[in-house]
Amino acid sequence: MLRVRCLRGGSRGAEAAHLIGAMLGRSVTGWVQKTFQSTSSAAAAQQHAAEEEPVTEPVQQECPVCSYNEWDPLEEVIVGRAENAHVPPFTVEVKANTYEKYWPFYQKHGGQSFPADHLKKAVDEIEEMCNILRHEGVVVKRPEPIDWSVEYKTPDFTSTGMYAAMPRDILMVVGNEIIEAPMAWRARFFEYRAYRPLIKEYFRKGAKWTTAPKPTMADDLYDQDYPIRTVEDRHKLAAQGKFVTTEHEPCFDAADFIRAGTDLFVQRSQVTNYMGIEWMRRHLAPDYKVHIISFKDPNPMHIDATFNIIGPGLVLSNPDRPCRQIDMFKKAGWTVVKPPTPLIPDDHPLWMSSKWLSMNVLMLDEKRVMVDANEDTIHKMFENL
């Protein structure tokens, strides 16, 4: 799920961004001024050009991409596809991101389709989610169907694809800019192809479009001897700051970042390294600040089921994966909410995910949230909030 456009021109987005920035001791009203300045400059330049020569291009539309946080009123969203999803080959980076009980599944089915009955349920559920969003007044866009079974080869590796089910993993919107993440799994190397028609459409209508440096994903990007076997192993390695990805070249998944106005928070994880974080920091400077936070997490991969900012100064913080910098947020006046234990049954096939997907919710605005229908305790939590 990728938030493409939130409410423009309203006060709540600006107020929320200003509040977040103020909590961290930084004024972030500059982006509002710069937006108006750049708009005025662009208008002046267009007027000057119009005086010199006839206008041959259609009048520029309002940019369809504008989003600074995770909670402003949602107008447009990209929802992924589970069709033709394939199991990634059982390479070292996949092994490091999955628990031992699932390894036989990957060893047996790597490069093959996920179970047909499971895929059908996923496709049906996603379609119903799209229907709900449309009924709530949100414009829904979808990526292109792709044949993920096709084997591809680079000078450094051979793989098959996986899916285009999770736009949030590969795309990030910062203001009016769409950033394509370089990714860290070889099975996701060409995942961007499913989104290119949409991105080109947004680009033609005025959005900025940036593609982060694509890693070679050569063997040097991964610790080929990453010593994992048990949960205890994973806790020990994570505490030492050791992950399967090295610092050979920049890599990151967009889902390891969470936005709050001009402040972005990110974790070093199995798929996001410090070089990738530094690339984002330099790319977004000086208008945005990137903060690194960490968690007591044996297998960090994607931040939104661990630390999910759902409103100005309001964050869901996973009680099983406590944030080591949480005092900074509390001292700044944030409300830190610990969501209840997920209700998803133990026999549900998660493969590469955790039960804490229950807290990975979609805010439609500050008062409306899309939540798993089965998570009754989460429903009560939101009602109490």
N, C-alpha and C positions, 0 to 999 in steps of 0.2 A: 504494500500500500504506500503510495507516494502522494503527499500533499502538494499539489501543483499551484493552486491558487486559494488564497484566503481573502477575506473582506478587505477591499481597498477604500481609502478615504475616510473610514470610520476612526473613532478615537481609541477604541479598545486595544487595537494592535500596538499603537504608539505608546499608550499608557502602560501596557504590559511590558513592552520592551524597555521603557524607561525605568519601570520599577525593578526589573531584574538587574539592569545595569547599575542602578543606584545601590542595590543590595551588595554589589561587589565593589562599591566605591568608585564607579565609573559612570559618567554621564554618557548616554547613548542617543541623545537627541540629535546628534550630528547627522545620523543617517537620514532623518526626516528632512533636515535642511538641505543635505546633499541631493536628496531625491528631487526636491523642488528646484534647486539650483540647476541640476543636470537637465531637468525637464524644461526649465526656462531657457537654458543655453541651447538645447536642441531646437526649441521653438524658434528662437532668434536666428539660429543657423538656417533653419528651413525657410524662414521669412526672407533672409538675405539671398538664399539660393533662388527663391521664387522670383525675386526682382531681376535676377540676372538672366534666367532662362525659363521657358514654360515648364510647368509641372507635367512630367510624363508618367510618374508612378502614382498609384492610388494613395489616398490619404492614409497615413499610418494608423492602425487600430490601437486601442489600449492593449498593452502587453498582457497576455493571458496568464503569465507566470508572476506571482508575487506572494511570497510566504516567508515569514521571519521566525515563526515559532510553531509549536505543536498544538495550539489551542484556539487560535482565532477562528471566526466563523468560516467554515469550509465551503468553497464554491465549486471546486473542481479537483478530481483525484484520479490517479492512475491505479487501476486494480489489476493484479497479475493474472496469469493463466496457469492452470495445472495440466492442461491437455498435453499428452505425449511426454510427460515428465519421465526422466530416466535416472536410474541409480548411478551415482558417480563411481568411476573406477576406484578401487580400494588402494589409493595412494597414501603416502605418509601424512599429508595434510588432512585428508579425510579421516584417517585412523586417529589422529590426534584430537579431532573434534567430535568423536563418537565414543560411546562407552563400550566396554569389552563385550557386553551381552549382545550388541548389535553387529559385532565384527563378522560373524559367520554369514549374516544377511548380505553385507557388502561383498564379502569374498565370493559368494555364490551368484549374486545378481548384478555386480558391477558392470555397467555398460548396457544393461537391459532395462526394459520398462518397469516402473513400479507396478505392483499388483493391480490388475484391471478394476477389480471391485472397489479398491481403495481410491483409485483415480476418479472413478465415476462419482463417488460420494464427494470428493474434493471439488470437482467441477460443478456439481449441483449446488453445493454449499456456497461456493464463490458467486455463482449466478444469483442466488437468493440474496447474498450480501449486496450485490450490485443493485438489485431491485429495491432493497431497503434504502440504500443511499439515494437512489433516484427519487423515491417517495419523500425523502427528507429534503429534496431540492438541490441535490449535489449532481453536477455533471460528471459522468463516469467515462473514462477512456480506458482502452485495453491495448496491450501490446499485440504484435503480430504472432500468429501461430508459427512455430518453427519445428522442423524435424530434428529433435535432439539426439537421435540415434546415429547421425552421421559422424564418422570418425574423422578427426582432423589431426594434422601433424605440423609442428613448427621445427626449427632446427634444434630445439631443446627438449621437446616432449611430444607424446602422442596421447590423445584422449578422445572421449565422446562428451556430449553436452549433458545438461541437467534439466533446467526448466527456466521459464520466465514467470515464476509464481510470486516472486517477491521484489517488486520495484524498489522498495525501501532499502534493499541490500545494495543495489547498484547505482541508484540515482539519489542525489541530494539537491534540494532547492534552497538557495540562500539568496533572499531578496528576489530579484528577477533573473537569477542565474541558475541554470541546470548544470550540475557537476556530475560527470560520469566517473564513478569510482573504478580504480584499476583492478580490484578484486584480488583474491589470493589463492583461490582454488583453480586448478587447471581445467576442471570440468565446467567452469564458469567463464573461461577465457573469451568466448564469443557470445556471451549472453546479451551484450549490448545490442546485437543485431535485431533483436525482437522489438527494441524501443526506438530504433533510429527513425522510422517513419513519423512517430509521434514527436520526437525531439526536433526533427526538421520542420514539422508543422509549427511548433512553438517558436522556433528560431525565425521562421519567415514572418511571424506575427510580432516579433520584437524582443523575444527573450535572448539573453546571453547563453552561450553554450560552451562549456569547457570540458575537455577530456583530460583527466589526469594521466601522467606518463604510464603507458602500459608496461608492466614488468615482463621480462622474458620468461619468468617462472622456470628458470633453469634449476638444476639440483641445488645450487648454492643458496637459493632462497629459502630452503627448508633444512632443518636439522634432521638428517637422514637417520640418525640414531636416537631420536627423541625418546627418552626412556620412560614410557608410560605403560602401566598395566592396571593399576588400581586407582581408586579415588584418592587414596593417601599419596600416591605418586604425583597425581595431578595437583593436589594442594601444595605439596612441597615445592614442586617446580614453579607454580604460579607465584608462590610467596618469594621465591628467589628471582622472579622476573624472567624466567626462562619459558620460551614458547617455541612452537614448531617452526614459526617463521623467523628468519634471521634478519639482519640489517643489510643484506646484500644489495637490495634495491627497494625503492618505495612501494608499499602495497597497503591498501586499506579497503574495507567494506564501508559503504555509507552508513550502514546500520550500527556502526560503532560510535556514531556521532548523534548528539541530541541538541536541539536548538532552543535558545531563549533570547530573542532579540539579537543584539550584536555579540552575545556570548554563546560560544559553542562548547559543549563538554564531550570529551572523548576518552576511551579507555584503550590501553595497549592490550592486545588480545592475540588469539591464535591466528587471526586474519588481518590484523592491523598492526604495523610496526612503527617504531619511532620515526623512521625516515618518511613514511606516509603521513604521519601526523605533522611533521615539520614542513612537508610540502604544502599541506593544507594551511598551516599557520602562515607561511610566507605568501601563499596565494591570496589569502583573505585579508592580510594586513594592508593598511593600518585600520581599516574600518571595523574589523571583527577581531575578537580575541578568542583563542582556542585554549581551553583549560584541560589538562590531563587529570583525570580522577581514576582511582583504582578501588578494587573490591576484593573481599575474601571469597574468591571464586575459583574452584579447581579447574574450570574450563571456560575462561572468558571468550565469548564470541557473540557480538552484537549486544548493545547496551540496553535496549528497550524492554527486555524482560528482567532487567536488574535495576535500572534507574530511569524512570519515565516521568519527565516533566509534563504535567497535564494542565497547568495554569500558572499565572504570575505568582511566583513564590510558593508553588505547590508541587510537590514531587512524590511519586510512589517509589519507595525504596525497599527492595527485596530483603526480608528479614533473614533469609538464608545466605545472602551475599552482601553483608554490610559494607557500606562505603567507608573507606578509611579517612576520607576528608569531610565526613558528614557534619562535624562541628562547625566548619566554615559556613555551611548553609544555615545551620541553626542560629549561629551568632548573627547572621545577616537577616534573621527574622523569617526564614522560610518555614512553611509548614511541611513537616516530613511525615508521610503516612506509610505505615507498614501494611501492605495488603494481606488478606487472610490466606491461609494455605489453600492451594488449588484443589478443586474437587474432581479433576479428571481421573478416571480409573487407572489402576496400575497396568491393566492389560491393553491400554490404548497404544498403538504403535507410533512412537515418537521419532525413532531412528536418530535424527541429528538435533532434536529439540529437547526442551525440558517442559515439565508441567507448568512452569511459571510463565508460559505464553498467556496465561490467564490475566496477567497484569499488562500485557502488551496491547493496550486498548487504543481505539481511534476516537479522538475528540472531534466532534462536529462543531462545537463551540464551547464556551466555558460552562454551559449548562446541559449539554447533550453529549452522550458518550456511547459508542458502540462496543458492547461487551459480549462475551460468550454467553449464550442463552442458558447454559447449564451451570454457570458459576454463580449460584444464588448468594453466596457470602460476599462476593465482590459487588453484586447488585446492592446489598444492604450497606456496604461500605460507602458506595457512591451516594446512596440516599441520605446517609448520615452526614456526608460532606456538604 
